[in-house]
């Protein structure tokens, strides 16, 4: 597989928040984490969709913000400044 083929078959994740979104109001320039859920985390997905489950998701401290335990991947994010 060439480098170009590898890039074209890569999975992408995009998170977009408008300034009017509820989540944007909580972040206020603070670092945050995007958790990519594993196939067996349906209960976790339901919890964050507003249907709390008997056992709440377990969080641990990540490099920039708390992250879920058992997820498939974690993307640590921080606000980009002109000097970074």
N, C-alpha and C positions, 0 to 999 in steps of 0.2 A: 504494500500500500504506500503510495506517495504521500508526502506531507500535505499536498493539496487535497487528496482524497480523504485523508484523516480529518482535516479541518471541516470538509463539507459533510462528513457523516457524524460529526460531534453533536452531542445533545446540548442545547442552549437553554438557559433560564433567564428570563427577564422579569424584573420587578419594577413596576412603575407606580409611583404615587403622585397624585396631583396635590397641589398645595391645599386643596379643600377636603382631601380625604381624611377620614377619622384617624388612621394610623399616622399620617403626617403630623397631625397635631400632637401626638404623643412623642414623636421622635425629636422634634425641635433641634436638629443638628447633632443629636447624640448617635454614637455608634450602635449598630444593630446586627442581628444575625438572621440569615435566611436558612431555614432548615428544609432540606429535601427529604421528605418522608420515605421510609422503607415500605415495601409491599405489605408488611404485617402491622402497619401503624394506622389502620382504619379508625380505631378508637381515638387516637390522637387527633386525626383529621376532624372527626366529629366534635371533639372537645373544642377545638379552635373555630369550628363552624357554629358555635353557640349551643351545642348539645353536650353539656358537661357529662363526663363519664364517672363511674364509681371510683376509679383510681386516676387522679390527675397526672398529667405528663410530668416526667422527671426532668429537671433542668440542672445543668452543671455550668460552672463559670467557663466561658470560652475566651479566646484571645481579645475580643472587643466587647462582647456582651454574652449573656447566658445562651446556651444552646441545648437542644433536646438530646436526651440519651437514646441511643438505638436508631438514630436516623441514618439514611443512606449517605448523606453528604451535608456539609455545613459550609456556608459562604459567610465569612466575617466582613462586615461593611463599616465604613466610616465616611463622614462627609469629606469630600475632596476640596482641598484649599488650593489657591493659586500656586503656592510654593511646593505642593506635593505631587 
